[in-house]
């Protein structure tokens, strides 16, 4: 099977699914302060991202093999799996935005039924510089089998594109889905967002900082979410390729890219899940966001994935089930 250029094949032979992030990148967490770890160190981040690719690559390639069906004229295919899995209608690589030097695609998933289903925009992670919609293929299929229309999207990446291009693409995807909702039997009055890591930041920003005439988000799921980027040390360059400078150089961009800056009483309910041993994005980041939402009168739930780091929390089965149940309740 050929792998598109953006889907980077990697090798990392000694990964154990139960291993926390700190062990993957060789951090002795007993001797280091969490405040000094992760997001600020490019080398550690690169190691984490390589490991993350390994985990998701294996499950995704298996998913692609299962999904290899003959496409119908409208770009959709049907997936017939084992008896314990409901069949899905799937659309691959559907173009939702195009410019002079980019083309953005999405994969759509829904149950094979005539039922009008709520819509979820699903956004992959990768520190705003890497990643692809294939990373969330397994999550998208599980959610679609639970009764949702899921649009897993790609978005423009840094350093070629800087903030807020990433967020612009999320709103473009939202409006594309609204225009094509009838074809996919999606209910535009029931839309949620789901994201992990950088994707969680984008899911929250889409939900909590809506643009004029954009569709209202009714619920959001955010895993391993960087909610407040202003905690980054003033002179570190870790996020410069994403935000166009250090926090001392462009403080307003760090503030404007932080979901916690946009909390209001009009925000939708939110479900957070975050690894207890996450040294890439501090657990305190999403906890503070959840507490601030509750203080503003917004229903917000936070689930700490015990003993897991940034990578393994993404795959946590219970968090996936809880997120689906949360969306069922708030998008009913």
N, C-alpha and C positions, 0 to 999 in steps of 0.2 A: 504493500500500500504506500503510495507516495504521500508525503506530508507537506502541506503548503509552507511557504517560506516563513510565515510568522509563527508556525507551530514548531518550536525549537526542540529537536530531539536531544536529550541529555542523558548522561550516565552517572549514577551516584549509587554504587553497589551496596553500601553498608547502611542503608536506611531501615530502621525498624519502626513500624507504625506506631508503637507505643512510646517512642523516644521523643523527649521534649526538644524544643528548638535549641535550648542552650547546649545540649549534648551534640546536636547535629553540627553546630558551628564551633564547638570546642570551647564554650564559655564555662568557667567555673563560677556558677551563680552564687556560691557561698562566699566568694571573695570579692564580688562585684556588686555595686549598688545598681538596682534596676534603672535608676535615673540615668546612669552612664551608658546604658546598653542600647543596642538594636538600631533604632531609626537613625542614629547619628553616625553610624559606621558603614561605609559603602561595602567594605570587604565582607563583613558579616551579613549584610543584606544580600549580597550576591550569592553567598553560600546558601542562605535561606531560600532564595528564589529558585536556585537550581534544584534544591530538594523538593520544593513545592511543585515544580514542573514534573519531576519524576512521579510523584504521587498521582497527580491529575492526568499525566500522559497515559499511564497504564489503564486507568479506569475509562478514559475517553476513547482510546484506540479500541478497547473492547466494545464500547458503545457504538462506535462507527461500524464495526463489523456486524453488530446486531441490526443496525439501521440500514444496511446496504440493500435497499429495495429499488425496484424500478420506479423512477419518478413519473408522476402524472403530468399532464400538460400544464397545469397551473403551478408546477414547481413543488408540489407536496407529494409525500409518499406515505404509505401506511406501514406500520410496524406491527408484525404479528409475532409475539414471543411466547414464552411458556405460559401455561394456563393460569399461573398465579400473577401474571402481568397483563393489565388491560392494554389493548392496542391503542396506538397513537397515530394521529396525523402529524406529519413533520414536514416543515419547509426548510431547506438548507440554503445558506448563502444568499438570502434575499437582500437586494440592495435597498437601503433606506436613505442613504445620503451620498452625494458624490460631488467632488470639487476638482480643480485643475490637477492637484497632486495627491488626491486620496479618493478611496471608494470604501464605504462602510457597509458591512453586511450583518445580517442577523439570522439566527435559527429560530424557527417558531415551532412550538409543540402544543398539541391540545388532544383531548380525548376524542376517539372516534364516536361521536354522538351528535345529535342535533341540539343539545342543550346549550343555552346561552351561558357562558362561563365568565367569571371575573378574570381580569388581566393582570399579569405580573411582569414588569420589566426587570430582567435579571442582568446584573452587571459584574463582570469578572474583576479580579484584583491583579496586582503586578506593579505596585508602587508608581502608577501612572506612566511608567516607561516601558512596560512589557505586558505580555499576556494576551489571551484570546478567548473568545466565547466558548471554545471547546473545553476550557477548564471547568465550566459549570454545566456541561452537558448532562452528567448524571443527576445533578440536583434538579435540572430543568425537567428531565423525564419523570422523576419521582413526583415533582409538583404537578405536572400535567396529568399524571395518572390519578392525582387527588382532586381533579376537577377544575384546573385552571388553564387559561391560555397563557403560555409563557413565551416571552420574546427575549432571548439571550443575545445580547448585542456586543459588537465591537465598537470601539471609539478611538479617536485620534490619540496618539501617544507622544510623550516627550522623549527626547529633547527636540524632535522636529517641530512639535506643536506645544505651545505653552498654555497654561491656564488663562482663560476658562474654556478653551476649545473642547476639553474632555466633557465638561458639563453641557456645553452647547449641543454636543452630539446626543446626550441623554434626552434633552428636550426635543431634539429632532426625531429621535426614535419614538418618543411618546406621541408626538403628533402623527408620525407615520402609522403607528398602531391604531390611532383613532380613525384615520382615513380608511384603513383596511380591516377594521373591526368586523364589519358585516361578513366579509369573506371568511374570516376565522371564527365567526360566531362568538365574538368577545363583547362583553358588556362594558362600555366606556364610562358608565356610572360607578363601576367598581374596579378601580385600578390601584395596584400597589407596586412598590419597588422592593427589590432584594439585591443585596450586594455584599461582597466580602473584601476586607482590607481596603485597598484604594476604591474598589467597587462599592464598599459600604459608605465611604465618604460621599461618593457620587449619588448613591441611592438616597442618603439623608439630605443632601443639598437639593436634589430634585424635588423631594417631598416638602422641605421646610423653607425653601427660598423660591417659591413658584414664580413664573414669569407671567406677564400679562397675556391673558387668553389661553394659557396652558391648561391642560386637563388637571383636575384636582386629584392629588394622591390621597387615598383613604387609609393606607397603612404602609408601614415600612419595616423591613427586616435588615439589620446591620450586624454583620459578623466581623470580629477583629477590627473594629472601626476606629480610624484616627479621626476623632471628633473635634479636637482643638489643636491646631498646628502652631499656635502661638507659644507652646511650651518648648519648642525647638530652640536651642541656644542661638543667640543673636548672630553669631558669626560662622556657624557651621554651614557648609555648602551642600549638605545631604539632599536638600529639596530644591536646590537652585535650578536644576534643569527643568523642573516641573513649574516652579513659580517665578523664575526669571531673576533670581537673586537671593541673597541671604535675608534673614529676618531683619537685620539692621538696615539693609538696603531698600527692601520693599515691604515694610511691616504691614501695609494695608492689604497686600495680596495674601499674606498668611492669615490675617483676620477674615478676609472675604472668602477664603477657601475653607474656613472652619465652620462646620454645621452648628456648633454650639453658639456661634454669633447670631444665629437667626431663630432662636427659640421664641415662640409666641404662643398665645392661647389658641391660635387657629391651627396649630400643628396636628398632624394625624397621630394615632397611636403607633408606638414603636416597640419592636422586640429586638433586644441586643443579646448576642452570645459572644463570649470572649474567653480565650484560654487563660487559665490561672497562671501558667508559666510562660506567658507571651512576653518575650524580651524584644520583639520587633516593634510592636505597638503596645505600649503599657496598658495594662488592665484598667488603671485609674482613668484613662482617657474616656472610655465608654461608660464607666460607672458615674463619672461626673456629669456626663451628658444625660444619662438616665435620671439622675437626681435633679438636675436642672429642669428637665421636662416635667417631672412629678411636681416640682415646686410651682411650675406654671399651670398646673391643673391638667396636664396631659397624661393619659394612661401610658405607662412605659414599663416594660418588663426587662430585667437583666438576668441572664443565665451565665454563671461562671462555669466553664468546662474544666473540672478539677483535674489537675496534674498534666494538662496538655498545653503545648506551646502554640504558636501562631499557625504552624502548618497543619498539625493534627486536629486542631479545633475546627478547621474547615471541613473535615470529613466526619465530624462527630455525629453519629446516627441520631441520638436523642435531640440534639439541637435542630437537626433537619426536620424531624417529626414535630417538634414544638413550634417551629416557624410556620409549618404548613397549617397546624391547628390554629395558630394566632391569625393567620391570614384568612382562614375559613370563617372565623368569628367576626372579623372586622370588614370582610368583603362579602358578607352574606347578602 
